Amino acid sequence: MEAAQETPDRPPLDRGALGDAAFLSANGIPQLSVVESTGSTNADLLHGVTVDPQAWPDLSVLAAEYQSAARGRLDRHWEAPARSSVSVSIVLRPVNAEGRPLPTQSYSWLSLLAALALREALLETAGIPAELKWPNDVLVRGKKIAGILAQLGPLGDGAVPPVVLGTGLNVTLTASELPVPTATSVLLEQPATVDRTALLKSYLSRFATLYRSFCNADGDPAAGMAGGPSLHKRVEHVLTTLGKQVRAQLPGDHEIIGHASRLDDYGSLLVVDAGGHEHLVTAGDVVHLRPWTPPGEARGESGYA
């Protein structure tokens, strides 16, 4: 339980460490900008890749100390105190080592790849064990610590369509500052550190390694990557959604209740209903995905309608 609250120390991101030429070069990051305040880093980069595509090459990074109009999936809005989070967006132009564009159907894996990279960064940098919740959340002990949003940019003149990948990680939010009771922050999870610069550098390094390996495998989630198992296997291994009874509310008041069995080749969730029928649920379609306990049965901590 959290002790009596004082506002934690919230130093700025270390722009010198983030802009270090050796760090950027080692991770293939052509530019990394930090702004004090903006509406949304995702919106800024979507505007940037539309107005001046050449100014935002692959793996360009924009971070903000404060966002006033951050958006999540389904256009959900949230706002956190300045310097309390890692708020960062990355421009992706996925091509393989020969410069051949990845098939756009592989883009659905990018948010899961980012979640995996953030999970690794949290474990190594802060000593916090995390899991993934399909399609785009990172959880610690069942509570959301981060969300990820991938948005497709304009196709332009036939070039590779860019993706803007935004990540919001709660770092020093106190219990009273959390947006919902089912959220958490690095500060609240007995971390080894709450250094946002160290967390951001670790995340970007892991993301760049996994991303480049994924691109060089032509976006094949079944290919071994970065000297280890495939992206598909890595994600399924830490995906807390699998094996649970879930209720997926879809657009148009449709609902699927069943057993979350596996991910398909495109990162979509396969849900088996009571009749044994398998349903494909895509990240773009799902409105809500929640653990589900049949009426009349005892509900554990993770089971709720």
C-alpha positions as CSV (number, residue, x, y, z in Angstrom):
1,M,0.0,0.0,0.0
2,E,1.3,3.4,-0.8
3,A,2.5,5.6,2.0
4,A,1.3,9.1,2.6
5,Q,1.6,11.0,-0.6
6,E,3.9,13.8,-1.5
7,T,4.4,14.8,-5.1
8,P,7.5,12.8,-6.2
9,D,10.6,14.5,-7.6
10,R,10.0,14.9,-11.3
11,P,13.2,15.9,-13.1
12,P,13.2,16.6,-16.8
13,L,14.4,14.0,-19.3
14,D,18.2,14.2,-19.8
15,R,18.3,15.6,-23.4
16,G,22.1,15.2,-23.5
17,A,21.9,11.5,-22.8
18,L,19.1,11.0,-25.2
19,G,20.8,13.0,-27.9
20,D,24.1,11.2,-27.4
21,A,25.5,10.4,-30.9
22,A,26.8,7.0,-29.9
23,F,23.4,6.0,-28.4
24,L,21.5,7.2,-31.5
25,S,23.9,5.6,-33.9
26,A,24.0,2.3,-32.1
27,N,20.2,2.0,-32.4
28,G,19.8,3.4,-35.9
29,I,17.8,6.4,-34.6
30,P,18.3,9.3,-37.1
31,Q,16.9,12.0,-34.7
32,L,15.4,12.3,-31.3
33,S,13.5,15.4,-30.2
34,V,12.1,16.3,-26.8
35,V,9.5,19.0,-26.5
36,E,8.3,20.5,-23.2
37,S,4.6,20.4,-24.1
38,T,2.4,19.4,-26.9
39,G,-1.1,18.2,-27.6
40,S,-0.1,14.7,-28.8
41,T,3.2,13.4,-30.0
42,N,1.4,11.0,-32.3
43,A,-0.7,13.8,-33.8
44,D,2.5,15.9,-34.3
45,L,4.3,13.1,-36.1
46,L,1.2,12.2,-38.3
47,H,1.2,15.9,-39.3
48,G,4.9,15.9,-39.9
49,V,5.0,12.8,-42.1
50,T,2.1,14.3,-44.1
51,V,3.5,17.8,-44.6
52,D,7.2,16.9,-45.0
53,P,7.8,13.2,-45.3
54,Q,11.6,13.6,-45.9
55,A,12.0,15.3,-42.6
56,W,10.9,12.2,-40.7
57,P,12.9,9.1,-41.7
58,D,12.5,5.6,-40.2
59,L,13.0,5.4,-36.4
60,S,12.6,9.2,-35.9
61,V,11.6,9.8,-32.3
62,L,9.6,12.5,-30.6
63,A,9.1,12.6,-26.8
64,A,7.2,15.1,-24.7
65,E,7.3,16.1,-21.1
66,Y,3.6,16.9,-21.1
67,Q,0.7,16.1,-23.4
68,S,-2.5,17.9,-23.2
69,A,-4.5,15.9,-25.8
70,A,-3.1,12.4,-25.7
71,R,-5.3,9.8,-27.3
72,G,-5.6,6.0,-26.9
73,R,-7.5,3.4,-28.7
74,L,-11.1,4.3,-29.5
75,D,-10.1,8.0,-29.2
76,R,-9.9,7.8,-25.4
77,H,-8.4,10.8,-23.9
78,W,-6.1,11.0,-20.9
79,E,-3.8,13.6,-19.2
80,A,-1.0,13.1,-16.8
81,P,1.1,15.6,-14.8
82,A,4.1,17.0,-16.5
83,R,7.2,14.9,-16.3
84,S,5.3,12.0,-14.7
85,S,5.3,9.7,-17.7
86,V,7.3,8.5,-20.7
87,S,5.3,9.9,-23.7
88,V,7.0,9.0,-26.9
89,S,6.2,8.4,-30.6
90,I,8.3,6.8,-33.3
91,V,8.0,7.1,-37.1
92,L,8.3,3.7,-38.8
93,R,8.8,3.0,-42.5
94,P,9.2,-0.7,-42.5
95,V,11.5,-2.1,-45.1
96,N,13.9,-5.1,-45.1
97,A,17.7,-5.0,-45.5
98,E,17.4,-4.7,-49.3
99,G,14.9,-1.8,-49.0
100,R,11.9,-3.8,-49.9
101,P,8.7,-2.7,-48.1
102,L,7.1,-5.1,-45.7
103,P,3.6,-6.3,-46.5
104,T,1.2,-3.9,-44.8
105,Q,-0.6,-6.9,-43.1
106,S,2.5,-7.3,-41.0
107,Y,1.9,-3.9,-39.5
108,S,-0.6,-5.3,-37.1
109,W,2.4,-6.8,-35.1
110,L,4.1,-3.5,-34.5
111,S,2.2,-2.5,-31.4
112,L,2.7,-6.0,-29.9
113,L,6.4,-5.7,-30.8
114,A,6.6,-2.4,-29.0
115,A,4.8,-3.8,-25.9
116,L,7.3,-6.6,-25.8
117,A,10.2,-4.2,-26.0
118,L,8.7,-2.1,-23.2
119,R,8.2,-5.2,-21.1
120,E,11.9,-6.1,-21.5
121,A,12.9,-2.5,-20.6
122,L,10.8,-2.5,-17.4
123,L,12.2,-5.8,-16.3
124,E,15.9,-5.0,-16.9
125,T,15.8,-1.3,-16.0
126,A,13.3,-1.1,-13.1
127,G,13.2,-4.8,-12.1
128,I,9.4,-4.9,-12.7
129,P,7.9,-8.0,-14.2
130,A,5.2,-7.2,-16.7
131,E,2.8,-9.0,-19.1
132,L,1.0,-8.1,-22.2
133,K,-2.7,-7.7,-22.6
134,W,-4.0,-8.0,-26.2
135,P,-4.0,-5.9,-28.3
136,N,-1.9,-3.1,-27.0
137,D,-1.5,-2.8,-23.2
138,V,1.3,-3.6,-20.8
139,L,0.2,-4.8,-17.3
140,V,1.9,-5.3,-14.0
141,R,0.1,-7.6,-11.6
142,G,-3.0,-7.2,-13.6
143,K,-3.0,-3.4,-13.7
144,K,-2.2,-1.3,-16.7
145,I,1.1,0.5,-16.7
146,A,1.3,1.4,-20.3
147,G,-0.6,1.7,-23.5
148,I,0.5,1.7,-27.1
149,L,-1.2,3.1,-30.2
150,A,-0.1,2.5,-33.8
151,Q,-1.6,4.8,-36.5
152,L,-1.1,4.5,-40.2
153,G,0.2,7.6,-42.0
154,P,-0.6,8.7,-45.5
155,L,0.4,6.5,-48.5
156,G,1.8,9.5,-50.3
157,D,3.4,9.0,-53.7
158,G,3.7,5.3,-53.6
159,A,6.4,5.2,-51.0
160,V,6.3,2.9,-48.0
161,P,3.2,4.0,-45.9
162,P,4.6,5.2,-42.5
163,V,3.3,4.1,-39.1
164,V,3.4,6.4,-36.1
165,L,3.7,4.3,-33.0
166,G,2.9,6.0,-29.7
167,T,3.7,4.8,-26.2
168,G,2.6,6.1,-22.9
169,L,4.2,4.7,-19.7
170,N,3.1,5.8,-16.2
171,V,6.3,6.4,-14.3
172,T,5.8,8.6,-11.2
173,L,2.1,8.9,-11.0
174,T,0.9,8.5,-7.4
175,A,-2.2,6.4,-6.5
176,S,-4.4,9.6,-6.4
177,E,-3.2,10.7,-9.9
178,L,-4.0,7.4,-11.7
179,P,-6.8,7.8,-14.3
180,V,-8.6,4.6,-13.1
181,P,-8.2,2.2,-10.2
182,T,-7.1,-0.5,-12.6
183,A,-4.0,1.4,-13.6
184,T,-0.6,1.5,-11.9
185,S,2.8,3.2,-12.4
186,V,6.5,2.4,-12.1
187,L,6.6,4.3,-8.8
188,L,3.9,2.1,-7.2
189,E,5.6,-1.2,-8.1
190,Q,8.7,-1.1,-5.9
191,P,11.0,-0.3,-8.7
192,A,14.8,-0.3,-8.9
193,T,14.5,3.2,-10.5
194,V,12.0,5.7,-11.7
195,D,14.6,7.4,-14.0
196,R,12.5,8.2,-17.1
197,T,15.6,8.8,-19.2
198,A,17.0,5.3,-18.4
199,L,13.5,3.8,-19.1
200,L,13.2,5.6,-22.4
201,K,16.7,4.7,-23.6
202,S,16.2,1.1,-22.6
203,Y,12.8,0.9,-24.4
204,L,14.1,2.5,-27.6
205,S,17.2,0.2,-27.7
206,R,15.0,-2.9,-27.3
207,F,12.5,-1.7,-29.7
208,A,15.1,-0.9,-32.4
209,T,16.7,-4.3,-32.1
210,L,13.4,-6.2,-32.3
211,Y,12.0,-3.9,-35.1
212,R,15.1,-4.3,-37.3
213,S,15.1,-8.0,-36.9
214,F,11.3,-8.2,-37.7
215,C,11.9,-6.0,-40.8
216,N,14.8,-8.1,-42.0
217,A,12.6,-11.2,-41.7
218,D,10.1,-9.4,-44.1
219,G,7.6,-9.0,-41.3
220,D,7.3,-12.8,-40.8
221,P,6.2,-13.2,-37.1
222,A,7.2,-16.9,-37.2
223,A,10.8,-16.2,-38.1
224,G,13.5,-16.3,-35.4
225,M,14.5,-12.8,-34.4
226,A,17.3,-11.0,-32.5
227,G,19.1,-14.3,-31.8
228,G,16.1,-16.0,-30.2
229,P,12.5,-17.2,-30.7
230,S,10.1,-15.7,-33.2
231,L,8.0,-12.6,-32.4
232,H,4.9,-14.8,-32.4
233,K,6.3,-17.1,-29.8
234,R,7.7,-14.3,-27.6
235,V,4.4,-12.4,-27.6
236,E,2.3,-15.5,-26.8
237,H,4.7,-16.5,-24.0
238,V,3.9,-13.2,-22.1
239,L,0.3,-12.6,-23.3
240,T,-1.9,-12.8,-20.2
241,T,-5.0,-12.8,-22.4
242,L,-4.4,-16.3,-23.7
243,G,-6.0,-19.2,-21.9
244,K,-8.7,-17.0,-20.3
245,Q,-12.4,-16.7,-20.8
246,V,-13.0,-13.3,-22.5
247,R,-15.8,-11.1,-23.6
248,A,-15.2,-9.1,-26.7
249,Q,-17.6,-6.4,-27.5
250,L,-17.5,-5.5,-31.2
251,P,-18.9,-2.6,-33.2
252,G,-22.6,-2.9,-34.0
253,D,-23.5,-4.4,-30.6
254,H,-22.0,-7.7,-31.5
255,E,-20.5,-9.8,-28.7
256,I,-18.2,-12.8,-28.5
257,I,-17.7,-14.8,-25.3
258,G,-15.2,-17.6,-25.3
259,H,-11.8,-19.0,-24.7
260,A,-8.9,-16.9,-26.0
261,S,-6.8,-19.6,-27.6
262,R,-4.1,-18.2,-29.7
263,L,-2.9,-15.5,-32.1
264,D,-3.0,-16.0,-35.8
265,D,-0.3,-15.0,-38.3
266,Y,-1.5,-11.4,-38.3
267,G,-1.6,-10.9,-34.6
268,S,-5.4,-11.3,-34.4
269,L,-6.9,-13.1,-31.4
270,L,-8.7,-16.4,-31.9
271,V,-11.6,-16.9,-29.5
272,V,-13.4,-20.3,-29.3
273,D,-17.1,-20.0,-28.1
274,A,-19.1,-22.6,-26.1
275,G,-20.1,-24.3,-29.3
276,G,-16.5,-24.9,-30.4
277,H,-16.6,-22.3,-33.1
278,E,-13.5,-20.2,-33.6
279,H,-13.9,-16.4,-34.1
280,L,-11.3,-14.1,-35.3
281,V,-11.0,-10.8,-33.4
282,T,-8.9,-8.1,-34.8
283,A,-7.4,-5.2,-32.9
284,G,-9.2,-2.7,-35.2
285,D,-12.6,-4.3,-34.5
286,V,-12.6,-4.9,-30.8
287,V,-14.3,-2.3,-28.6
288,H,-13.7,-4.0,-25.2
289,L,-11.9,-7.2,-24.3
290,R,-12.4,-8.3,-20.7
291,P,-11.8,-11.4,-18.6
292,W,-15.2,-13.0,-18.1
293,T,-16.8,-15.3,-15.5
294,P,-20.1,-17.0,-16.3
295,P,-23.0,-15.7,-14.1
296,G,-23.4,-17.7,-10.9
297,E,-19.8,-18.9,-10.8
298,A,-17.4,-17.6,-8.2
299,R,-15.3,-14.7,-9.5
300,G,-11.6,-14.6,-8.9
301,E,-9.7,-11.4,-8.8
302,S,-9.2,-11.4,-12.5
303,G,-12.7,-12.5,-13.5
304,Y,-15.4,-9.8,-14.0
305,A,-18.1,-9.2,-16.5
